[in-house]
Amino acid sequence: MISVTDDASVADEPDTRALDDLLDDLYRGQERITQAEIYRRAVATELPPELLARINALPEGEYAVDEASDLLGGNVG
């Protein structure tokens, strides 16, 4: 018998490794980064459309890495 351990809701979530890598790179030596800069870098690194939409939906302003990661569904912090 085959057992499926993955939750269906997890399967619908985009892979956030690219987002985690982006945030690691962006926040190296920086405490806070603007939503606009996060979005610009995400576009330049060609993140998937689902992740770009999440970043674009962030309110304008500055974010610490843990705030950005929490709001975007990443694992950096």
VEXMAR-426889 format. One line per field, with one value per atom (N, C-alpha, C, CB): x, y, z; atom name; residue in one letter. Coordinates in Angstrom, 1 decimal, decimal comma. Glycine has a CB too. Example, Ala and Ser with C-alpha at 12.3 -4.5 7.8 and 13.67 -1.06 7.14 Angstrom:
! VEXMAR-426889
c1 (13,2	12,3	13,2	11,3	12,8	13,7	12,9	14,1)
c2 (-5,7	-4,5	-3,3	-4,5	-2,2	-1,1	0,0	-0,6)
c3 (7,8	7,8	7,8	9,0	7,1	7,1	7,9	5,7)
atomo (N	CA	C	CB	N	CA	C	CB)
residuo (A	A	A	A	S	S	S	S)
END
This chain:
! VEXMAR-426889
c1 (0,8	0,0	0,9	-1,0	0,6	1,3	0,7	1,3	1,6	1,2	1,7	1,7	0,8	1,1	1,2	0,1	2,4	2,6	2,5	3,9	2,5	2,4	1,0	3,0	0,9	-0,4	-0,7	-0,4	-2,0	-2,3	-2,1	-3,8	-2,3	-2,1	-0,7	-2,6	0,2	1,7	2,0	2,5	1,4	1,7	1,4	1,0	0,4	0,0	0,9	-1,4	1,7	2,6	3,8	3,0	4,3	5,5	6,7	5,6	7,7	9,0	9,6	10,0	9,9	10,4	11,9	9,8	12,6	14,1	14,7	14,7	14,2	14,7	14,4	14,1	13,3	13,0	13,9	11,5	14,2	15,1	16,5	15,1	16,9	18,3	18,3	18,6	17,2	17,2	17,3	15,9	16,5	16,5	17,9	15,4	18,5	19,8	20,8	20,3	20,7	21,6	21,3	21,5	20,0	19,6	20,0	18,1	19,9	20,0	21,5	19,1	22,4	23,8	24,3	24,6	24,6	25,1	24,1	26,1	22,8	21,7	20,7	21,0	20,2	19,2	17,8	19,3	17,5	16,2	16,3	15,5	15,3	15,3	13,9	15,8	13,7	12,4	11,7	12,5	10,4	9,6	10,0	8,1	10,2	10,5	11,9	10,6	12,8	14,1	14,0	15,2	13,3	13,0	12,4	12,1	11,4	10,7	11,6	9,5	12,4	13,4	14,3	14,2	14,9	15,8	15,2	16,6	13,9	13,2	12,9	11,9	12,6	12,4	13,7	11,8	14,8	16,1	16,5	17,1	16,2	16,6	15,5	16,8	14,5	13,5	12,8	14,1	12,3	11,5	10,2	11,3	9,6	8,4	7,3	7,9	6,3	5,2	4,5	4,3	4,3	3,6	4,3	3,4	5,7	6,4	6,5	7,8	6,6	6,6	5,3	6,9	4,2	2,9	2,9	1,8	3,5	3,5	4,3	4,1	5,5	6,3	5,6	7,7	5,0	4,3	3,2	3,8	2,6	1,4	1,9	0,7	3,2	3,6	3,3	5,1	2,9	2,8	4,1	2,1	4,1	5,4	6,0	5,2	7,3	8,0	9,2	7,1	9,9	11,1	10,8	12,2	11,5	11,3	12,7	10,6	12,7	13,8	13,7	13,9	14,7	14,7	13,6	16,0	13,5	12,5	11,0	12,7	10,8	9,5	9,2	9,4	10,1	9,9	9,7	11,1	10,5	10,4	9,0	11,5	8,6	7,3	6,1	7,1	6,2	5,1	5,1	5,2	6,2	6,3	6,3	7,6	6,3	6,3	7,6	5,3	8,7	10,0	10,5	11,0	11,7	12,2	13,5	12,5	13,7	14,9	14,5	15,4	15,5	15,1	16,1	13,9)
c2 (-1,2	0,0	1,2	0,0	2,2	3,4	4,4	4,0	5,1	6,1	7,4	5,7	8,4	9,7	10,6	10,4	11,1	11,9	13,4	11,6	13,8	15,3	15,8	15,6	16,9	17,6	18,2	18,6	18,1	18,7	20,2	18,4	20,9	22,4	22,7	23,0	21,9	22,1	21,9	21,1	21,0	20,7	21,9	19,5	22,7	23,9	25,1	24,3	25,1	26,2	26,2	26,1	27,3	27,4	27,1	28,7	26,6	26,3	27,6	25,5	27,7	29,0	29,1	29,3	28,0	28,0	29,2	26,8	29,6	30,7	32,0	30,8	32,1	33,3	33,3	33,2	32,2	32,2	32,6	30,8	32,2	32,5	34,0	31,7	34,5	36,0	36,8	36,3	36,4	37,2	37,1	36,7	35,9	35,8	36,8	34,4	36,8	37,7	39,2	37,4	39,5	40,9	41,5	41,0	40,7	41,2	41,0	40,5	40,5	40,3	41,7	39,6	42,1	43,4	44,5	43,8	44,2	45,1	44,8	45,2	45,7	45,5	45,5	46,4	46,5	46,7	47,0	47,9	46,5	46,7	47,1	45,4	48,0	48,4	47,3	49,7	47,3	46,4	46,6	46,7	47,8	48,1	47,4	49,6	47,5	46,8	45,3	47,3	44,8	43,3	42,9	42,9	43,6	43,3	43,4	44,2	44,5	44,7	43,5	46,0	43,1	42,0	40,7	41,9	40,5	39,3	39,1	39,3	40,3	40,3	39,9	41,6	40,6	40,3	38,9	41,3	38,2	36,8	35,9	36,5	36,4	35,6	34,6	34,9	35,1	34,3	33,9	35,0	32,8	32,4	33,4	31,0	33,5	34,5	34,5	34,3	33,3	33,3	34,0	31,8	33,9	34,6	36,1	34,0	36,4	37,9	38,5	38,0	37,8	38,4	38,6	37,4	37,7	37,9	39,1	36,6	39,3	40,4	41,7	40,3	41,7	42,9	43,3	42,6	42,3	42,6	43,2	41,3	43,1	43,7	45,2	43,4	45,8	47,2	47,9	47,7	49,1	49,8	50,1	51,2	50,1	50,3	49,5	50,0	49,5	48,8	47,6	49,7	46,5	45,3	44,7	44,2	44,2	43,4	42,0	43,3	41,2	39,9	39,0	39,2	39,0	38,1	38,6	38,1	39,9	40,4	40,0	41,9	40,2	39,8	38,4	40,3	37,6	36,1	35,6	35,4	36,1	35,8	36,1	36,4	37,3	37,8	37,1	39,3	36,7	36,1	34,5	36,5	34,0	32,5	31,8	32,0	32,6	32,0	31,3	33,0	30,9	30,2	30,9	28,8	32,2	32,9	33,7	33,9	33,9	34,7	34,7	34,4)
c3 (0,0	0,0	0,0	1,2	-0,8	-0,9	0,0	-2,4	0,8	1,8	1,3	3,2	1,3	0,9	2,2	-0,1	2,5	3,7	3,5	4,3	2,2	1,9	2,1	0,5	2,8	2,9	1,5	4,0	1,1	-0,2	-0,2	-0,5	0,9	0,9	0,7	2,2	1,2	1,0	-0,4	1,9	-1,1	-2,5	-3,4	-3,0	-3,0	-3,7	-3,5	-3,4	-2,5	-2,1	-3,0	-0,6	-3,5	-4,3	-3,5	-5,0	-4,1	-3,5	-3,0	-4,4	-1,7	-1,3	-1,1	0,1	-1,6	-1,5	-2,2	-2,0	-3,4	-4,2	-3,4	-5,6	-2,7	-1,9	-0,7	-1,4	-0,1	1,1	0,6	1,7	-0,5	-1,0	-1,4	-2,3	-2,0	-2,3	-1,0	-3,0	0,0	1,3	2,0	2,2	1,9	2,5	1,8	2,3	0,5	-0,3	0,0	-1,8	0,0	0,2	1,5	0,0	2,5	3,9	4,4	4,8	3,6	4,0	4,2	2,9	5,5	5,8	5,9	4,8	5,8	5,8	6,9	4,5	7,6	8,7	8,1	9,8	7,3	6,7	5,2	7,5	4,5	3,0	2,6	2,3	1,7	1,2	0,4	0,4	0,4	-0,4	-1,9	-0,2	-2,3	-3,7	-4,1	-4,0	-3,2	-3,5	-3,5	-2,5	-2,6	-2,6	-3,9	-1,4	-4,3	-5,6	-6,8	-5,8	-6,8	-8,0	-8,1	-7,8	-6,9	-6,9	-7,2	-5,6	-6,8	-7,1	-8,6	-6,3	-9,2	-10,7	-11,4	-11,2	-10,9	-11,6	-11,4	-10,9	-10,3	-10,1	-10,7	-8,7	-11,3	-12,0	-11,1	-13,2	-9,9	-9,0	-9,7	-7,6	-9,3	-9,9	-9,7	-9,3	-10,6	-10,5	-9,2	-11,6	-8,6	-7,3	-6,2	-6,9	-6,2	-5,2	-5,5	-5,1	-6,8	-7,2	-6,7	-8,7	-6,9	-6,5	-5,0	-6,9	-4,2	-2,7	-2,4	-2,1	-3,0	-2,7	-3,1	-3,5	-4,3	-4,8	-3,9	-6,2	-3,2	-2,3	-1,0	-2,1	-0,7	0,6	0,6	0,8	1,7	1,8	1,6	3,1	1,1	0,9	2,3	0,2	2,4	3,6	3,7	4,8	4,9	5,1	6,0	5,7	5,7	6,5	6,9	5,6	8,1	8,6	8,0	10,2	8,0	7,3	7,9	7,4	9,2	9,8	9,5	11,3	9,4	9,0	7,6	9,2	6,7	5,2	5,1	4,4	5,7	5,6	6,1	6,4	7,3	7,8	6,9	9,2	6,4	5,5	4,2	5,3	3,7	2,4	2,4	1,7	3,6	3,7	3,6	2,7	3,8	3,7	5,0	3,2	5,0	6,2	6,7	5,9	6,4	6,8	8,1	5,7	9,0	10,1	11,2	10,6)
atomo (N	CA	C	CB	N	CA	C	CB	N	CA	C	CB	N	CA	C	CB	N	CA	C	CB	N	CA	C	CB	N	CA	C	CB	N	CA	C	CB	N	CA	C	CB	N	CA	C	CB	N	CA	C	CB	N	CA	C	CB	N	CA	C	CB	N	CA	C	CB	N	CA	C	CB	N	CA	C	CB	N	CA	C	CB	N	CA	C	CB	N	CA	C	CB	N	CA	C	CB	N	CA	C	CB	N	CA	C	CB	N	CA	C	CB	N	CA	C	CB	N	CA	C	CB	N	CA	C	CB	N	CA	C	CB	N	CA	C	CB	N	CA	C	CB	N	CA	C	CB	N	CA	C	CB	N	CA	C	CB	N	CA	C	CB	N	CA	C	CB	N	CA	C	CB	N	CA	C	CB	N	CA	C	CB	N	CA	C	CB	N	CA	C	CB	N	CA	C	CB	N	CA	C	CB	N	CA	C	CB	N	CA	C	CB	N	CA	C	CB	N	CA	C	CB	N	CA	C	CB	N	CA	C	CB	N	CA	C	CB	N	CA	C	CB	N	CA	C	CB	N	CA	C	CB	N	CA	C	CB	N	CA	C	CB	N	CA	C	CB	N	CA	C	CB	N	CA	C	CB	N	CA	C	CB	N	CA	C	CB	N	CA	C	CB	N	CA	C	CB	N	CA	C	CB	N	CA	C	CB	N	CA	C	CB	N	CA	C	CB	N	CA	C	CB	N	CA	C	CB	N	CA	C	CB	N	CA	C	CB	N	CA	C	CB	N	CA	C	CB	N	CA	C	CB	N	CA	C	CB	N	CA	C	CB	N	CA	C	CB	N	CA	C	CB	N	CA	C	CB	N	CA	C	CB)
residuo (M	M	M	M	I	I	I	I	S	S	S	S	V	V	V	V	T	T	T	T	D	D	D	D	D	D	D	D	A	A	A	A	S	S	S	S	V	V	V	V	A	A	A	A	D	D	D	D	E	E	E	E	P	P	P	P	D	D	D	D	T	T	T	T	R	R	R	R	A	A	A	A	L	L	L	L	D	D	D	D	D	D	D	D	L	L	L	L	L	L	L	L	D	D	D	D	D	D	D	D	L	L	L	L	Y	Y	Y	Y	R	R	R	R	G	G	G	G	Q	Q	Q	Q	E	E	E	E	R	R	R	R	I	I	I	I	T	T	T	T	Q	Q	Q	Q	A	A	A	A	E	E	E	E	I	I	I	I	Y	Y	Y	Y	R	R	R	R	R	R	R	R	A	A	A	A	V	V	V	V	A	A	A	A	T	T	T	T	E	E	E	E	L	L	L	L	P	P	P	P	P	P	P	P	E	E	E	E	L	L	L	L	L	L	L	L	A	A	A	A	R	R	R	R	I	I	I	I	N	N	N	N	A	A	A	A	L	L	L	L	P	P	P	P	E	E	E	E	G	G	G	G	E	E	E	E	Y	Y	Y	Y	A	A	A	A	V	V	V	V	D	D	D	D	E	E	E	E	A	A	A	A	S	S	S	S	D	D	D	D	L	L	L	L	L	L	L	L	G	G	G	G	G	G	G	G	N	N	N	N	V	V	V	V	G	G	G	G)
END
